[in-house]
């Protein structure tokens, strides 16, 4: 049996791949997922919309409410990253030159995260919103967790 976390909830099962949790109705987020999938050289990343049953099941055990659609999350080795940390961790899986973005981690979060939050707050206004979550295209289904 898994031990409970700090919130008293059962710990999520370990995953052997990084999982990107994204806002499934956000056009910017869906565009980012398509961009990432094309450049994920090893095909390592898996994706789950924040509106999915998968997110509803696993994010609370990590202390996050999947209904708070204000950040992208990446679950790696049992650690949940958010905001600019999540984006920079995703970049580690991408082909060059995108992989080099990971070096921006040398900038402190207090400099990186405000820019992330500014974009996140205005993403629906700037990029629009879908009526429903993105459906995987042919050949993508195995990378989406529902």
C-alpha positions, 0 to 999 in steps of 0.5 A: 500500500502506498503511504499517504502524503502531507494532505493525508491522501494516498500517494500517486503511483510512480510513473516511468515517464514525465506527465504534462497536465495542461488546460484542455480547452485553452487554445494556447495550451493545445498549441503548446501540446502540438508543438511539444509532441512534434519536438519530443525527440524521444517520445517520452512525454505523456499528456493529460488535460486538467479536465480529465479523469486522470487529472482528477484522480492523481492531482489531488494526491499531489496537493493540487486541484485540477479545477484550478486552471492557472498553470501547466504541471509536469509530474516527474519522478513523483515531483510536481512542477508548475509554472516556469519550472514545468515549462523548462523541464518540458524543454529538456525533452525537446530537440535543439534548439528548444532543449537549450531553454532549460538553461534559463533555470539559472534565472530565479523563479521570482523573475521567471514566474511573473512572465508565466503568470501574465501570459497564463492570466490572459491566455483565453483573451489572447488565444481563445478557448475551445468548447471541449478538450483536444482530442488526440489525432491518429497516432497520438492516443497512446501519449494521452492519459484520460 
